[in-house]
Protein backbone atom coordinates (compact mmCIF):
# COMPACT_ATOMS: atom_id res chain seq x y z
CA UNK A 1 0.00 0.00 0.00
CA UNK A 2 1.52 3.28 -1.13
CA UNK A 3 1.48 6.16 1.33
CA UNK A 4 0.90 9.72 0.13
CA UNK A 5 3.72 12.26 0.19
CA UNK A 6 3.93 14.49 3.25
CA UNK A 7 2.47 17.61 1.51
CA UNK A 8 -0.47 15.56 0.19
CA UNK A 9 -1.01 13.98 3.63
CA UNK A 10 -0.98 17.40 5.31
CA UNK A 11 -3.52 18.73 2.79
CA UNK A 12 -5.76 15.71 3.41
CA UNK A 13 -5.67 16.20 7.19
CA UNK A 14 -6.36 19.92 6.94
CA UNK A 15 -9.27 19.48 4.52
CA UNK A 16 -10.72 16.65 6.61
CA UNK A 17 -10.88 18.70 9.80
CA UNK A 18 -12.23 21.73 7.92
CA UNK A 19 -15.07 19.54 6.65
CA UNK A 20 -15.75 18.19 10.14
CA UNK A 21 -15.95 21.71 11.56
CA UNK A 22 -18.30 22.75 8.77
CA UNK A 23 -20.73 19.90 9.29
CA UNK A 24 -20.59 20.30 13.07
CA UNK A 25 -21.84 23.88 12.66
CA UNK A 26 -24.34 23.02 9.91
CA UNK A 27 -25.78 20.23 12.04
CA UNK A 28 -27.41 22.92 14.20
CA UNK A 29 -30.24 23.64 11.70
CA UNK A 30 -30.47 19.90 11.01
CA UNK A 31 -31.10 18.96 14.65
CA UNK A 32 -33.71 21.71 14.79
CA UNK A 33 -35.63 20.01 11.96
CA UNK A 34 -34.88 16.29 12.50
CA UNK A 35 -34.69 14.09 15.63
CA UNK A 36 -31.06 13.34 16.55
CA UNK A 37 -31.30 9.56 16.17
CA UNK A 38 -33.11 9.87 12.85
CA UNK A 39 -30.48 12.32 11.62
CA UNK A 40 -27.66 9.96 12.63
CA UNK A 41 -29.41 6.98 11.04
CA UNK A 42 -29.96 8.79 7.74
CA UNK A 43 -26.36 10.00 7.77
CA UNK A 44 -24.95 6.48 8.11
CA UNK A 45 -27.48 5.11 5.62
CA UNK A 46 -26.52 7.62 2.93
CA UNK A 47 -22.85 7.00 3.65
CA UNK A 48 -23.29 3.23 3.33
CA UNK A 49 -24.95 3.56 -0.08
CA UNK A 50 -22.17 5.91 -1.25
CA UNK A 51 -19.40 3.53 -0.10
CA UNK A 52 -20.77 0.08 -0.98
CA UNK A 53 -18.09 -0.32 -3.65
CA UNK A 54 -15.38 0.30 -1.01
CA UNK A 55 -16.40 -2.65 1.19
CA UNK A 56 -14.88 -5.64 -0.72
CA UNK A 57 -11.34 -6.61 0.29
CA UNK A 58 -8.68 -5.53 -2.24
CA UNK A 59 -6.23 -8.21 -3.32
CA UNK A 60 -3.34 -6.25 -1.76
CA UNK A 61 -4.84 -6.21 1.75
CA UNK A 62 -4.46 -9.01 4.30
CA UNK A 63 -7.57 -10.72 5.75
CA UNK A 64 -9.11 -9.06 8.79
CA UNK A 65 -7.73 -10.43 12.05
CA UNK A 66 -9.73 -10.59 15.27
CA UNK A 67 -7.71 -7.67 16.62
CA UNK A 68 -8.36 -5.55 13.52
CA UNK A 69 -12.10 -6.30 13.66
CA UNK A 70 -12.13 -5.17 17.28
CA UNK A 71 -10.34 -1.94 16.42
CA UNK A 72 -12.74 -1.26 13.54
CA UNK A 73 -15.72 -1.69 15.86
CA UNK A 74 -14.12 0.52 18.52
CA UNK A 75 -13.27 3.14 15.88
CA UNK A 76 -16.89 3.25 14.76
CA UNK A 77 -18.34 3.15 18.29
CA UNK A 78 -16.22 6.08 19.48
CA UNK A 79 -15.47 8.10 16.34
CA UNK A 80 -18.74 7.60 14.45
CA UNK A 81 -21.61 6.57 16.73
CA UNK A 82 -20.83 8.22 20.09
CA UNK A 83 -19.16 11.26 18.50
CA UNK A 84 -22.26 11.88 16.37
CA UNK A 85 -24.69 11.44 19.27
CA UNK A 86 -22.68 13.60 21.69
CA UNK A 87 -22.03 16.26 19.07
CA UNK A 88 -25.59 16.44 17.72
CA UNK A 89 -27.20 16.64 21.15
CA UNK A 90 -24.50 19.04 22.36
CA UNK A 91 -24.78 21.45 19.42
CA UNK A 92 -28.57 21.49 19.82
CA UNK A 93 -28.08 22.92 23.35
CA UNK A 94 -25.25 25.40 22.73
CA UNK A 95 -23.92 27.65 19.95
CA UNK A 96 -21.65 26.58 17.09
CA UNK A 97 -18.89 28.92 18.31
CA UNK A 98 -19.12 27.57 21.87
CA UNK A 99 -18.76 24.05 20.49
CA UNK A 100 -15.70 25.24 18.58
CA UNK A 101 -14.14 26.62 21.76
CA UNK A 102 -14.46 23.27 23.52
CA UNK A 103 -13.21 21.32 20.51
CA UNK A 104 -9.98 23.31 20.60
CA UNK A 105 -8.83 20.84 23.26
CA UNK A 106 -8.77 17.97 20.73
CA UNK A 107 -5.07 18.42 19.73
CA UNK A 108 -3.92 18.13 23.35
CA UNK A 109 -6.06 15.05 23.96
CA UNK A 110 -4.81 13.41 20.73
CA UNK A 111 -1.16 14.07 21.67
CA UNK A 112 -1.72 12.64 25.15
CA UNK A 113 -3.42 9.50 23.85
CA UNK A 114 -0.75 9.03 21.15
CA UNK A 115 1.96 9.17 23.80
CA UNK A 116 0.07 6.85 26.14
CA UNK A 117 -1.19 4.18 23.71
CA UNK A 118 0.95 4.40 20.55
CA UNK A 119 4.18 5.24 22.38
CA UNK A 120 4.79 7.99 19.85
CA UNK A 121 7.51 10.48 20.67
CA UNK A 122 5.94 13.92 20.67
CA UNK A 123 8.50 16.57 19.60
CA UNK A 124 8.65 19.72 21.69
CA UNK A 125 7.58 21.91 18.76
CA UNK A 126 4.41 19.84 18.40
CA UNK A 127 3.63 20.48 22.06
CA UNK A 128 4.23 24.19 21.44
CA UNK A 129 1.90 23.99 18.46
CA UNK A 130 -0.74 22.31 20.61
CA UNK A 131 -0.30 25.10 23.15
CA UNK A 132 -0.77 27.73 20.43
CA UNK A 133 -3.94 26.01 19.26
CA UNK A 134 -5.44 25.63 22.71
CA UNK A 135 -4.46 29.09 23.96
CA UNK A 136 -5.53 30.79 20.76
CA UNK A 137 -8.97 29.21 20.55
CA UNK A 138 -9.48 29.50 24.32
CA UNK A 139 -9.43 33.28 23.91
CA UNK A 140 -12.79 32.86 22.22
CA UNK A 141 -14.27 32.04 25.60
CA UNK A 142 -13.63 35.59 26.84
CA UNK A 143 -16.06 37.02 24.27
CA UNK A 144 -19.32 35.13 24.49
CA UNK A 145 -20.80 34.56 21.02
CA UNK A 146 -24.15 36.13 20.19
CA UNK A 147 -26.43 34.20 17.87
CA UNK A 148 -29.13 35.58 15.61
CA UNK A 149 -31.72 33.58 17.56
CA UNK A 150 -30.30 34.18 21.06
CA UNK A 151 -27.96 32.25 23.35
CA UNK A 152 -29.06 28.88 24.66
CA UNK A 153 -30.45 28.86 28.19
CA UNK A 154 -27.76 28.30 30.85
CA UNK A 155 -29.54 25.17 32.06
CA UNK A 156 -29.15 23.71 28.59
CA UNK A 157 -25.77 25.23 27.73
CA UNK A 158 -23.79 23.49 30.48
CA UNK A 159 -25.16 20.10 29.43
CA UNK A 160 -24.55 20.89 25.76
CA UNK A 161 -20.96 21.89 26.53
CA UNK A 162 -20.45 18.70 28.55
CA UNK A 163 -21.72 16.58 25.66
CA UNK A 164 -19.42 18.40 23.23
CA UNK A 165 -16.53 17.63 25.60
CA UNK A 166 -17.51 13.96 25.36
CA UNK A 167 -17.33 14.31 21.58
CA UNK A 168 -13.80 15.71 22.00
CA UNK A 169 -12.63 12.56 23.80
CA UNK A 170 -14.29 10.37 21.15
CA UNK A 171 -12.65 12.34 18.32
CA UNK A 172 -9.22 12.06 19.95
CA UNK A 173 -9.61 8.30 20.36
CA UNK A 174 -10.76 8.12 16.73
CA UNK A 175 -7.52 9.75 15.60
CA UNK A 176 -5.32 7.40 17.62
CA UNK A 177 -7.14 4.18 16.68
CA UNK A 178 -7.20 5.29 13.04
CA UNK A 179 -3.41 5.50 13.03
CA UNK A 180 -3.23 1.86 14.12
CA UNK A 181 -5.71 0.75 11.46
CA UNK A 182 -3.95 2.50 8.57
CA UNK A 183 -0.98 0.17 9.07
CA UNK A 184 -2.97 -2.77 7.64
CA UNK A 185 -6.03 -1.40 5.82
CA UNK A 186 -6.57 1.21 3.12
CA UNK A 187 -8.42 4.47 3.86
CA UNK A 188 -11.41 3.64 1.68
CA UNK A 189 -12.11 0.28 3.27
CA UNK A 190 -11.69 1.68 6.78
CA UNK A 191 -14.18 4.45 5.95
CA UNK A 192 -16.74 1.99 4.56
CA UNK A 193 -16.49 -0.55 7.39
CA UNK A 194 -16.70 1.89 10.29
CA UNK A 195 -19.63 3.67 8.63
CA UNK A 196 -21.44 0.34 8.23
CA UNK A 197 -20.88 -0.39 11.92
CA UNK A 198 -22.28 3.04 12.73
CA UNK A 199 -25.41 2.22 10.73
CA UNK A 200 -25.83 -1.08 12.61
CA UNK A 201 -25.43 0.59 16.00
CA UNK A 202 -27.91 3.41 15.40
CA UNK A 203 -30.55 1.48 13.38
CA UNK A 204 -32.80 0.45 16.33
CA UNK A 205 -33.04 4.05 17.58
CA UNK A 206 -33.25 5.40 14.01
CA UNK A 207 -36.21 3.17 13.17
CA UNK A 208 -37.95 4.20 16.39
CA UNK A 209 -37.45 7.90 15.53
CA UNK A 210 -38.51 7.38 11.89
CA UNK A 211 -41.77 5.67 12.93
CA UNK A 212 -42.86 8.78 14.83
CA UNK A 213 -41.62 11.42 12.37
CA UNK A 214 -43.54 13.30 9.67
CA UNK A 215 -41.18 13.23 6.68
CA UNK A 216 -43.26 15.82 4.82
CA UNK A 217 -42.53 18.50 7.40
CA UNK A 218 -38.91 19.55 6.63
CA UNK A 219 -38.37 21.77 3.56
CA UNK A 220 -36.27 20.70 0.57
CA UNK A 221 -33.30 22.76 1.81
CA UNK A 222 -33.04 20.54 4.92
CA UNK A 223 -32.89 17.38 2.83
CA UNK A 224 -30.20 18.88 0.58
CA UNK A 225 -28.22 19.91 3.67
CA UNK A 226 -28.66 16.37 5.02
CA UNK A 227 -27.07 14.88 1.88
CA UNK A 228 -24.05 17.21 2.21
CA UNK A 229 -23.81 16.45 5.92
CA UNK A 230 -23.91 12.68 5.34
CA UNK A 231 -21.30 12.71 2.57
CA UNK A 232 -18.99 15.09 4.45
CA UNK A 233 -19.29 13.23 7.76
CA UNK A 234 -19.26 9.62 6.58
CA UNK A 235 -17.29 9.68 3.32
CA UNK A 236 -15.10 12.67 2.53
CA UNK A 237 -13.75 13.64 5.97
CA UNK A 238 -13.07 10.04 7.07
CA UNK A 239 -11.32 9.05 3.83
CA UNK A 240 -9.19 12.21 3.85
CA UNK A 241 -8.26 11.72 7.52
CA UNK A 242 -7.26 8.06 7.10
CA UNK A 243 -5.25 8.94 3.99
CA UNK A 244 -3.29 11.59 5.87
CA UNK A 245 -2.67 9.32 8.87
CA UNK A 246 -0.75 6.86 6.69
CA UNK A 247 2.11 9.37 6.50
CA UNK A 248 1.76 11.74 9.48
CA UNK A 249 2.10 10.52 13.12
CA UNK A 250 -1.13 10.64 15.11
CA UNK A 251 0.19 13.19 17.63
CA UNK A 252 1.17 15.60 14.87
CA UNK A 253 -2.02 14.92 12.91
CA UNK A 254 -3.97 15.81 16.03
CA UNK A 255 -2.82 19.42 15.73
CA UNK A 256 -4.84 19.70 12.52
CA UNK A 257 -7.99 19.20 14.55
CA UNK A 258 -7.63 22.88 15.45
CA UNK A 259 -9.16 23.52 12.01
CA UNK A 260 -12.34 21.90 13.31
CA UNK A 261 -13.25 24.71 15.72
CA UNK A 262 -11.97 27.30 13.26
CA UNK A 263 -14.27 26.12 10.48
CA UNK A 264 -17.14 25.55 12.92
CA UNK A 265 -16.87 29.13 14.14
CA UNK A 266 -16.52 30.47 10.58
CA UNK A 267 -19.71 28.70 9.50
CA UNK A 268 -21.42 29.89 12.68
CA UNK A 269 -20.62 33.48 11.71
CA UNK A 270 -21.15 33.29 7.95
CA UNK A 271 -24.19 31.02 7.83
CA UNK A 272 -25.84 30.92 11.26
CA UNK A 273 -25.54 34.62 12.10
CA UNK A 274 -23.31 34.31 15.17
CA UNK A 275 -21.04 37.31 15.88
CA UNK A 276 -17.42 37.25 17.05
CA UNK A 277 -15.39 39.95 18.79
CA UNK A 278 -12.00 41.13 17.41
CA UNK A 279 -10.16 39.16 20.12
CA UNK A 280 -11.67 35.98 18.68
CA UNK A 281 -10.27 36.68 15.22
CA UNK A 282 -6.86 37.13 16.89
CA UNK A 283 -7.37 33.76 18.56
CA UNK A 284 -7.90 32.11 15.19
CA UNK A 285 -4.63 33.60 13.90
CA UNK A 286 -2.75 32.17 16.90
CA UNK A 287 -4.33 28.76 16.33
CA UNK A 288 -3.31 28.76 12.66
CA UNK A 289 0.23 29.71 13.68
CA UNK A 290 0.25 26.53 15.74
CA UNK A 291 -0.66 24.49 12.68
CA UNK A 292 2.21 26.05 10.72
CA UNK A 293 4.62 25.34 13.57
CA UNK A 294 3.53 21.72 13.76
CA UNK A 295 3.94 21.08 10.03
CA UNK A 296 7.36 22.69 9.51
CA UNK A 297 9.90 20.00 8.55
CA UNK A 298 12.28 19.00 11.31
CA UNK A 299 16.03 19.55 11.06
CA UNK A 300 16.50 15.87 10.30
CA UNK A 301 13.99 16.00 7.47
CA UNK A 302 15.55 19.16 6.05
CA UNK A 303 18.99 17.59 6.19
CA UNK A 304 17.78 14.45 4.44
CA UNK A 305 16.10 16.42 1.66
CA UNK A 306 19.14 18.63 1.10
CA UNK A 307 21.52 15.67 0.88
CA UNK A 308 19.28 13.75 -1.50
N, C-alpha and C positions, 0 to 999 in steps of 0.2 A: 504494500500500500504506500503510494507516494504521498509525502507530506508537502503542504504548500510552502513557498518561500516565506521568510519572516515578514516582509512588507505585506504580502497577500494575507497572511494569518492575522496581522495586526488590523488590517482593513476589515476582515471578517468579524473580528471581535468587537471592533468599534461599531460597525453597522448593526450587529446583533443586539447590543445593549441599547442602541438608539431606537431600534424597533420595539424592544421590550418597554422602554420608557414611554414611547408613543402609545402603545396599546394599553398600558397601565392607566394613562390619563384618559384615553378615549373609552375605557371601560366604564367610566362614571356615567355617561348618558345611557350606556347599555344596561347597567344594573338598575337604572331608573325605569327602564321600559320592560325588562325581562327578569324573571326570578333567577337568582344566582345559580342554582343547580341546573336549571334549564339552559342558561347561558353557557355554563361549563360543558354540559352534555353536547350542545350543538357545536361548540368550538371543537371538541375532540372528534365529533362525528364528521365534520367538514374536513378536518385534518386527516382523518383516516382515509376518506375517499380520495383526497389529493395525493396521498403517499402510498396507495396500495401497491404501486409498481416498485416501491423501494423495499418491500418486505421480504421478497425471496433472497436466499443466501447467495451472494456472488461466489464464483468458483475460487477466487483468491482469498476468501475468508475462511478461517477454521470453524468447525462446528461449535455451537454454543455449549460451554461447560456449565455445570451447576452453579459455580461461583459467578460466572458472567450473567446467567439468568437472574440470580439474586440481586446483582448490582443493577441490572436493567429495571427490575421491579422497584428497587429502592429509589433509583433515579426518577422514575415516573411518579412514585408515591410522594416524594418530597418536592421535586422540581416541577412536576406537572400538576398533580391532583391537589396536594395541600397548598402549594404556592398559589394556585388559581383560586381556591376557596378562601384562603386567608386574605389574598389581595383584593378579590372582588367584594367580599363583605367589608373589608377595611376601607376601601376607597368609597364605598357607599355611605360611610359614616364620617369621613373627613374629606379635606380638599386634596386635589391632585398635587399641589405644591407641598402640602404637609406630608403627603406620602413620599414625595421626592426627598424631603429633608431626612426622613427616617431611613430611606433606602441608601443614603450616603454612607451608611455604616457597612454596606456589603463588602467593599474592598478589604477592610480590616478583618472581617469575619472570615472571608475567603483565605487571606494570608495566614490567619491563625489555624484554620482547619488544614491547610496545605502543609504547614509545618508539623502539625500534630499527627496527621494520618498518612500523608504521602512522604513525610520526611524530606520535603523539599527545603533546600537552603534558600532563605529569603535575603537577597542582598540589601545592604543598608539603604541604597537609593530607592528601592522599591518601598521600604518602610517609610522613607521620607515622602514618597509619592502618595502613599496611603494617607499619611498625615495631612498633606496638602488637600487631598480630596475630602477627607472628613472635616477638617477645619474650615475649608472653603464653603462647603455646602451647609455646614452647621450654622454659619452666619445667617442663613436664611431664617433660622428660628427666631432671630431677634426682630424681624419685621414680619408680623403675622399676615399671611396672605388674605386678601379680600376677594371673595367671589362675586360674580354677578347676581347670584341667587341668595347670598348670605352665607355666613360661616355655619358649620354644623354645630348643633347644640353641644355644650361641654359634656353632658352625660353620654352622648354618642361619640364625641371626638376621642375621648381617652380610650374607649374600647376599639374604635377604628384604628387609632395609632398603635395599640397593642397588637392587633391582628396584622397590621402591616409589618411590625417588627417580627412576628412569626414568619411572614413571607420572606423577610431578609434572611433568617436562618435557613429556611428551605432553599433559597436561591444560592446561598453560599455552599451548602451541601451539594446542590446540583452541579456547581462548577467543579468541585473537588472529585465527585464520583465520575463526572463526565471525562475528566482527565484520565482516570483509570480505564474507562471503557474504550477510549480512542486508541489505546495500545493494541487492541485486538479486532475492533469493529470499525467499519467506515461510518462517516457522519450521517449519510442518508439512512442507513439501516438502523442506526441508533435512534434517529429522529422518528422513524416509522414505528419502531417497536415500543418506545416509551409513550408515544401518543396513543397507540392501541391499548396499552395498559391503562392509560388515563381514561379512555372511553369505557373500559370494563369496570373500573372502580366507580365511576360517576353514574353509570347507566341506571341502577336502581333508583337513585334520587332524581335523576333526570326524567325518567318515565313518570315518577310521581308528580313532579312539577309540571310536566307536559299535559298530564291528564286534567289538571285543574286550570290550565291557561287558555285564554282566548287568543288564538294566533292571528285573528283579524284585527286586533287592536293596535299593534305597533305600525307606524308608517313605513313606507318603502325605504326611507333613509336609514332607519334602524337596521333593517335586514341587510342593506349594502354595507353598513358599518360592521355588522356581525361577520360578514364574509371576509372583510379586511382583517378584523380582529383574529378570526380563526386561522387564516393563512399566516399572519405575522407571528402569532403566538405558537402555533403548532408546527409550522413548516419552516418559514424563512429564518426566524431568529434562532431556532434550535440547530438547524443545519449549519448556519454561519458560525455559531458558537462552537460546535463540535469540530468544524473544519479548522478554526483557529487554534483550538486546544491541542491539535496534533503537533503543532510546532512550538507554541508558547507555554511555559510552565504555568500551572494553575494559579500560583500565588501572584505572578505578574499579570496573568489574564484577569485576575480579580480586580485589578485597578481599573480596567475598562468598564466595570460596572458603575463607575461614577457617571458614565454617560446616560445611565438609566434615569437617575433623578434629574439630570440636566434636561433630557428630552421630555420627561414627564412634566417638568415645570414649564418648559417652552410651549408644550401643547396646552397646558392649563391656561397660560396667558393668551396665546394666539387663538385658541379655539373655544375654550370654556369661559373666557372673560375674567380670569383671575388676574390681579394686579400685583406687581412686585416692586419693592423699593429699590433705590440705587445701590444700597449695600448688598442686595441679593445678586444684582448683576456682577458686582465685584467678586462675590463668592463663587459664581460660575467661572470667572476667569482664573481664580486660584485653583479650582478643581481641575480645569483643563491643563493648567501648568503642571499639575501632578501627573496627568496622563502623559504629557511630553517627557517629563523626567523619567517615568517608568519605562518608556519605550526607546530611550536613547541607547545605542549599542554600548556595551561594556568595553573597557580597555582591551580585554582579551579578544573580543569579537572584532574591534577595530584593527588590532594587530594582525589577526588572522587574515582579514580582508586585504590589508595593505601588503602582506607578504605573498598573497596568492598571485 
